[in-house]
C-alpha cells in the first residue's frame, strides 16, 4: 500500500514554510530541509546574550491588507499572538522641525480622510494625495521619485518614507510600479486594509514556531542542518537532492520546492537568472522600556533613523536602503540612532542604553526597474521543480507578504499543474 505523495521543500524561511503548509494541507508527506539550525530565515527571533533578552533580527510590520500573510497566520493558529492599534494610525515626527502628526485613513475605500487637515501630513492639501494614481500609469523604467517627487514636502514626509520601507531601495532608484502595487493593496483599499499588526512577543513566536507546530501535527519531517549541495536532474525532472552528508532520491510524481536565497538558487539551477543587486538594512535594538501608552511605532523624518518600534523591554530602529550607514562602526551607529530614538519617544538623550546593532548587507534585492526583469516565476524548465522566495516574481517587493505569497504560488503551481495556470 502506497502512502501519500512526498513533497520536498528546501528552505524553512517564510516562503518555504508557506509552501510546506499548503502542501501538507493538501495531503502531501512534506520533507522540509533547512541548512541552518533554526527556521525563519531573515524573519526570526533569538536570545541576545549581551542584552540578556530575546530580540527580533529585524523589524517587520504587517498590515490588515496583507491577505496572504494573514491567511498564513490564521492557518497556523497564530492570530492571537498579534497586537496593534484598533484603527489605522501612523504617527510621524519630523526631527528637523519638531512637528508631530498622525496619518489616519478612514476605513472605507473612498478617502474622505484627506479632506480633514488633522488626518493628513501638516501643510499638505487634499489634492496632493491623488498623486499615487500616477503610479499605475508609470512606465516600467519609472522610479518613485520621478513619479511622486514633484511635491517635495509631501514626498519627504510620506511617499518617500513609505517607499523606502516597502522597497528597501532609495526612492530615486525604486520602481514606481512596484510601489504602486504596494499602495494599491493597502492604502488604496482604505484604512480597513491599513491596520498595523505586530507580534506580541516576537517574529518567531508569531510566524515561525506556530508554523513548525502546524507542520508537525500534519506529520512533516523537518530536518535542520541540511544544506543542499546539488540538484541531480534526470531528463526533465529533479531525481535526487544531494546534501552535505547524504543523498535523497526524488521519485517520479514528487515535488521539489526550492525556497532558498536567490544566489543559492542560481548556483543550484542551471541557467537561472535572479536579481543580482542587493540593498542593506541596519537595525538597532536598545534595551529600554518605553511607556506603555507610547505608540507601537513612529515614522521618523529628518534623522538617520526611519522607523522605531516599541517592543517589550526594547526600542528597535530600522534603517532601510542603509548604504550610508552600513559601514559605520557599531558604536557610532548606536549613538546616532539613539539620539533619534530618544527624540521620537521623548526620552532623555543622555548616554545610549545597552544596544545591539544588526547589519544585513544583502538584506533584499534592489527593487529597481532593471532588477525586476530578473525575477523568475515559480515554474522552471523541470516539471517537478518550483521556486519560492521573495525574489521571485510575486508582483511585490521583498516583504513578508511577498515571501508568503511566493510559497503559496509555488505550492499551487505543483498542486494544480495541468489544470489551470498559476495565478
C-alpha positions as semicolon CSV with decimal commas, in nm:
position;residue;x (nm);y (nm);z (nm)
1;X;0,000;0,000;0,000
2;X;0,147;0,334;-0,104
3;X;0,146;0,637;0,121
4;X;0,067;1,000;0,035
5;X;0,284;1,169;-0,231
6;X;0,602;1,324;-0,098
7;X;0,696;1,688;-0,138
8;X;1,050;1,807;-0,074
9;X;1,071;2,170;0,044
10;X;1,424;2,308;0,068
11;X;1,444;2,614;0,291
12;X;1,247;2,694;0,607
13;X;1,215;3,069;0,570
14;X;0,865;3,210;0,543
15;X;0,833;3,118;0,175
16;X;0,933;2,757;0,245
17;X;0,707;2,735;0,549
18;X;0,413;2,871;0,347
19;X;0,475;2,621;0,067
20;X;0,519;2,332;0,310
21;X;0,199;2,424;0,494
22;X;-0,003;2,435;0,172
23;X;0,132;2,101;0,051
24;X;0,077;1,937;0,389
25;X;-0,281;2,064;0,399
26;X;-0,331;1,909;0,054
27;X;-0,229;1,569;0,188
28;X;0,136;1,553;0,084
29;X;0,402;1,398;0,305
30;X;0,626;1,701;0,346
31;X;1,002;1,676;0,388
32;X;1,132;2,017;0,497
33;X;1,508;2,076;0,483
34;X;1,685;2,377;0,636
35;X;2,059;2,448;0,624
36;X;2,060;2,645;0,950
37;X;1,982;2,516;1,297
38;X;1,661;2,719;1,306
39;X;1,373;2,819;1,082
40;X;1,257;3,166;0,978
41;X;1,545;3,287;0,762
42;X;1,562;3,665;0,788
43;X;1,241;3,675;0,991
44;X;1,311;3,526;1,332
45;X;1,383;3,594;1,698
46;X;1,680;3,495;1,910
47;X;1,822;3,542;2,259
48;X;2,088;3,811;2,267
49;X;2,335;3,725;2,542
50;X;2,478;4,075;2,565
51;X;2,140;4,236;2,619
52;X;2,009;3,941;2,819
53;X;1,679;3,930;2,636
54;X;1,512;3,798;2,324
55;X;1,504;4,025;2,018
56;X;1,397;4,004;1,655
57;X;1,670;4,007;1,393
58;X;1,481;4,290;1,221
59;X;1,154;4,479;1,226
60;X;0,860;4,377;1,011
61;X;0,516;4,536;1,005
62;X;0,213;4,350;0,874
63;X;-0,097;4,537;0,764
64;X;-0,453;4,410;0,756
65;X;-0,438;4,432;0,376
66;X;-0,160;4,170;0,361
67;X;-0,402;3,894;0,266
68;X;-0,153;3,613;0,206
69;X;0,033;3,680;0,530
70;X;-0,283;3,696;0,739
71;X;-0,419;3,380;0,574
72;X;-0,094;3,208;0,675
73;X;-0,126;3,346;1,029
74;X;-0,482;3,214;1,058
75;X;-0,389;2,873;0,922
76;X;-0,108;2,824;1,173
77;X;-0,333;2,943;1,456
78;X;-0,121;3,248;1,540
79;X;-0,373;3,533;1,515
80;X;-0,390;3,578;1,897
81;X;-0,014;3,636;1,902
82;X;-0,053;3,972;1,725
83;X;-0,143;4,311;1,866
84;X;-0,168;4,665;1,738
85;X;-0,394;4,967;1,730
86;X;-0,758;4,901;1,651
87;X;-0,757;5,182;1,396
88;X;-0,520;5,258;1,107
89;X;-0,289;5,513;1,271
90;X;0,061;5,604;1,154
91;X;0,240;5,851;1,385
92;X;0,532;6,055;1,249
93;X;0,782;6,304;1,385
94;X;0,999;6,547;1,190
95;X;1,320;6,581;1,388
96;X;1,419;6,888;1,189
97;X;1,115;7,094;1,281
98;X;0,986;6,909;1,587
99;X;0,644;6,868;1,426
100;X;0,439;6,558;1,503
101;X;0,137;6,424;1,319
102;X;-0,062;6,105;1,276
103;X;-0,188;5,981;0,942
104;X;-0,541;5,847;0,994
105;X;-0,709;5,689;0,688
106;X;-1,081;5,618;0,720
107;X;-1,191;5,252;0,691
108;X;-1,367;5,270;0,354
109;X;-1,223;5,290;0,003
110;X;-1,347;5,646;-0,054
111;X;-1,067;5,851;0,108
112;X;-1,265;6,124;0,277
113;X;-0,990;6,144;0,539
114;X;-0,780;6,354;0,301
115;X;-1,037;6,634;0,346
116;X;-0,951;6,658;0,717
117;X;-0,627;6,851;0,785
118;X;-0,578;6,675;1,120
119;X;-0,572;6,336;0,949
120;X;-0,304;6,419;0,694
121;X;0,053;6,550;0,679
122;X;0,085;6,912;0,803
123;X;0,093;7,161;0,519
124;X;-0,044;6,918;0,260
125;X;-0,362;6,959;0,056
126;X;-0,629;6,702;-0,017
127;X;-0,549;6,706;-0,388
128;X;-0,187;6,611;-0,315
129;X;-0,298;6,263;-0,209
130;X;-0,423;6,182;-0,558
131;X;-0,065;6,175;-0,687
132;X;-0,025;5,796;-0,635
133;X;-0,283;5,742;-0,909
134;X;0,003;5,821;-1,146
135;X;0,192;5,514;-1,025
136;X;-0,046;5,281;-1,209
137;X;0,031;5,460;-1,534
138;X;0,407;5,473;-1,481
139;X;0,635;5,318;-1,739
140;X;0,840;5,010;-1,650
141;X;1,158;5,216;-1,605
142;X;1,000;5,492;-1,394
143;X;1,118;5,546;-1,037
144;X;0,923;5,659;-0,732
145;X;1,094;5,998;-0,727
146;X;1,022;6,061;-1,093
147;X;0,651;5,998;-1,042
148;X;0,587;6,140;-0,694
149;X;0,875;6,375;-0,620
150;X;0,729;6,698;-0,756
151;X;0,562;6,791;-0,425
152;X;0,877;6,794;-0,217
153;X;0,711;6,850;0,121
154;X;0,462;6,561;0,099
155;X;0,718;6,344;-0,076
156;X;0,978;6,374;0,200
157;X;0,719;6,334;0,477
158;X;0,510;6,049;0,340
159;X;0,572;5,892;0,000
160;X;0,948;5,860;0,037
161;X;0,943;5,706;0,389
162;X;0,675;5,458;0,280
163;X;0,854;5,371;-0,044
164;X;1,194;5,317;0,118
165;X;1,037;5,100;0,389
166;X;0,843;4,890;0,137
167;X;1,110;4,858;-0,132
168;X;1,430;4,875;0,076
169;X;1,559;5,085;-0,210
170;X;1,613;5,459;-0,238
171;X;1,311;5,632;-0,390
172;X;1,532;5,770;-0,668
173;X;1,608;5,412;-0,775
174;X;1,296;5,222;-0,665
175;X;1,036;5,101;-0,912
176;X;0,729;5,323;-0,930
177;X;0,516;5,033;-1,048
178;X;0,622;4,809;-0,759
179;X;0,550;5,079;-0,502
180;X;0,219;5,142;-0,675
181;X;0,121;4,780;-0,621
182;X;0,203;4,805;-0,250
183;X;-0,015;5,114;-0,214
184;X;-0,295;4,960;-0,421
185;X;-0,317;4,662;-0,183
186;X;-0,311;4,873;0,134
187;X;-0,387;5,245;0,131
188;X;-0,577;5,208;-0,196
189;X;-0,824;4,975;-0,023
190;X;-0,888;5,219;0,257
191;X;-0,799;5,223;0,622
192;X;-0,954;4,880;0,676
193;X;-0,654;4,740;0,486
194;X;-0,404;4,951;0,680
195;X;-0,443;4,842;1,042
196;X;-0,095;4,758;1,176
197;X;-0,039;4,406;1,309
198;X;0,266;4,350;1,529
199;X;0,390;4,034;1,702
200;X;0,307;4,038;2,072
201;X;0,626;3,852;2,168
202;X;0,848;3,818;1,861
203;X;0,870;3,716;1,498
204;X;0,947;3,353;1,575
205;X;0,665;3,324;1,828
206;X;0,413;3,459;1,574
207;X;0,532;3,347;1,232
208;X;0,777;3,059;1,270
209;X;0,716;2,843;1,577
210;X;0,339;2,807;1,516
211;X;0,409;2,706;1,155
212;X;0,656;2,438;1,264
213;X;0,400;2,312;1,516
214;X;0,128;2,303;1,249
215;X;0,356;2,110;1,015
216;X;0,448;1,871;1,295
217;X;0,080;1,798;1,357
218;X;0,046;1,706;0,991
219;X;0,339;1,466;1,008
220;X;0,601;1,675;0,828
221;X;0,961;1,554;0,855
222;X;1,165;1,865;0,943
223;X;1,542;1,840;0,915
224;X;1,773;2,117;1,031
225;X;2,142;2,137;0,943
226;X;2,064;2,002;0,595
227;X;2,250;2,214;0,339
228;X;2,160;2,134;-0,019
229;X;2,480;2,100;-0,221
230;X;2,345;1,988;-0,557
231;X;2,036;1,903;-0,758
232;X;2,065;1,597;-0,982
233;X;1,847;1,611;-1,291
234;X;1,707;1,313;-1,478
235;X;1,572;1,420;-1,815
236;X;1,304;1,680;-1,737
237;X;1,286;1,644;-1,359
238;X;1,490;1,651;-1,038
239;X;1,587;1,296;-0,947
240;X;1,796;1,346;-0,635
241;X;1,883;1,604;-0,373
242;X;2,243;1,589;-0,254
243;X;2,305;1,732;0,090
244;X;2,643;1,765;0,256
245;X;2,629;1,419;0,409
246;X;2,368;1,225;0,217
247;X;2,153;1,197;-0,094
248;X;1,774;1,187;-0,102
249;X;1,603;1,031;-0,400
250;X;1,310;1,209;-0,561
251;X;1,067;0,966;-0,716
252;X;0,851;1,041;-1,018
253;X;0,548;1,240;-0,910
254;X;0,722;1,402;-0,615
255;X;0,758;1,778;-0,591
256;X;1,070;1,981;-0,513
257;X;1,014;2,336;-0,387
258;X;1,337;2,535;-0,382
259;X;1,283;2,808;-0,121
260;X;1,642;2,924;-0,077
261;X;1,804;3,268;-0,125
262;X;1,836;3,390;-0,481
263;X;2,213;3,342;-0,503
264;X;2,183;2,984;-0,378
265;X;1,906;2,909;-0,627
266;X;2,118;3,046;-0,911
267;X;2,402;2,817;-0,809
268;X;2,181;2,509;-0,797
269;X;1,959;2,562;-1,102
270;X;2,132;2,579;-1,442
271;X;2,065;2,896;-1,637
272;X;1,852;3,060;-1,368
273;X;1,859;3,441;-1,376
274;X;1,789;3,613;-1,044
275;X;1,823;3,967;-0,910
276;X;2,192;4,039;-0,856
277;X;2,185;4,377;-0,682
278;X;2,108;4,394;-0,312
279;X;2,040;4,660;-0,054
280;X;2,141;4,669;0,315
281;X;1,932;4,721;0,626
282;X;2,065;4,841;0,961
283;X;1,872;4,764;1,280
284;X;1,942;4,888;1,630
285;X;1,787;4,730;1,939
286;X;1,801;4,942;2,255
287;X;1,739;4,786;2,594
288;X;1,492;5,037;2,730
289;X;1,129;5,019;2,838
290;X;0,915;5,286;2,675
291;X;0,595;5,398;2,847
292;X;0,306;5,159;2,790
293;X;0,097;5,438;2,638
294;X;0,366;5,523;2,381
295;X;0,291;5,444;2,015
296;X;0,366;5,094;1,886
297;X;0,586;5,256;1,623
298;X;0,684;5,602;1,491
299;X;0,797;5,709;1,146
300;X;1,097;5,940;1,169
301;X;1,164;6,218;0,917
302;X;1,480;6,428;0,912
303;X;1,702;6,187;1,106
304;X;1,919;5,884;1,049
305;X;1,653;5,652;1,193
306;X;1,350;5,583;0,976
307;X;1,113;5,377;1,191
308;X;1,121;5,299;1,562
309;X;0,919;5,013;1,712
310;X;0,819;4,975;2,076
311;X;0,855;4,618;2,198
312;X;0,873;4,456;2,539
313;X;1,189;4,591;2,701
314;X;1,324;4,716;2,367
315;X;1,301;5,005;2,127
316;X;1,404;4,880;1,782
317;X;1,515;5,102;1,495
318;X;1,510;5,014;1,126
319;X;1,704;5,196;0,855
320;X;1,629;5,062;0,507
321;X;1,844;5,118;0,198
322;X;2,118;5,190;0,451
323;X;2,418;5,233;0,220
324;X;2,525;5,546;0,407
325;X;2,528;5,370;0,745
326;X;2,617;5,006;0,696
327;X;2,994;5,059;0,700
328;X;3,000;5,279;1,010
329;X;3,122;5,134;1,341
330;X;2,858;4,988;1,570
331;X;2,938;5,237;1,849
332;X;2,887;5,532;1,616
333;X;2,558;5,387;1,491
334;X;2,442;5,325;1,847
335;X;2,490;5,688;1,949
336;X;2,350;5,828;1,624
337;X;2,036;5,615;1,624
338;X;1,977;5,654;1,997
339;X;1,955;6,032;1,962
340;X;1,678;5,989;1,704
341;X;1,505;5,719;1,908
342;X;1,509;5,924;2,229
343;X;1,372;6,227;2,044
344;X;1,098;6,023;1,877
345;X;0,979;5,873;2,206
346;X;1,051;6,181;2,418
347;X;1,309;6,006;2,633
348;X;1,621;6,158;2,794
349;X;1,901;6,158;2,538
350;X;2,182;6,108;2,794
351;X;2,408;5,809;2,725
352;X;2,276;5,538;2,496
353;X;2,143;5,230;2,680
354;X;2,281;4,884;2,604
355;X;2,226;4,815;2,236
356;X;2,267;4,556;1,966
357;X;2,344;4,677;1,613
358;X;2,248;4,431;1,339
359;X;2,371;4,487;0,984
360;X;2,224;4,294;0,694
361;X;2,441;4,386;0,398
362;X;2,239;4,185;0,145
363;X;1,901;4,212;0,313
364;X;1,685;4,217;-0,001
365;X;1,720;4,254;-0,374
366;X;1,727;4,611;-0,502
367;X;1,374;4,694;-0,615
368;X;1,500;4,890;-0,916
369;X;1,328;4,852;-1,254
370;X;1,626;4,671;-1,408
371;X;1,624;4,413;-1,129
372;X;1,255;4,334;-1,167
373;X;1,329;4,194;-1,511
374;X;1,548;3,929;-1,346
375;X;1,280;3,792;-1,113
376;X;1,189;3,435;-1,212
377;X;0,843;3,282;-1,192
378;X;0,763;2,980;-0,977
379;X;0,771;2,738;-1,271
380;X;1,104;2,611;-1,406
381;X;1,213;2,405;-1,705
382;X;1,196;2,091;-1,487
383;X;0,849;1,953;-1,436
384;X;0,880;1,877;-1,065
385;X;1,091;2,178;-0,961
386;X;0,927;2,505;-0,849
387;X;1,077;2,815;-0,694
388;X;0,969;3,011;-0,387
389;X;1,122;3,318;-0,228
390;X;1,064;3,690;-0,204
391;X;1,299;3,738;-0,502
392;X;1,059;3,556;-0,735
393;X;0,804;3,741;-0,944
394;X;0,532;3,798;-0,685
395;X;0,440;4,148;-0,802
396;X;0,556;4,278;-0,462
397;X;0,892;4,379;-0,314
398;X;1,086;4,158;-0,072
399;X;0,840;4,174;0,218
400;X;0,676;3,918;0,445
401;X;0,368;3,937;0,226
402;X;0,577;3,874;-0,085
403;X;0,765;3,582;0,070
404;X;0,449;3,408;0,190
405;X;0,271;3,476;-0,138
406;X;0,561;3,314;-0,324
407;X;0,534;2,999;-0,110
408;X;0,162;2,974;-0,177
409;X;0,220;3,027;-0,550
410;X;0,488;2,757;-0,569
411;X;0,269;2,504;-0,390
412;X;-0,036;2,590;-0,603
413;X;0,166;2,555;-0,920
414;X;0,251;2,199;-0,825
415;X;-0,091;2,107;-0,692
416;X;-0,283;2,243;-0,990
417;X;-0,032;2,169;-1,267
418;X;-0,206;2,092;-1,591
419;X;-0,544;2,202;-1,455
420;X;-0,502;2,578;-1,454
421;X;-0,232;2,837;-1,491
422;X;-0,055;2,985;-1,193
423;X;-0,233;3,288;-1,054
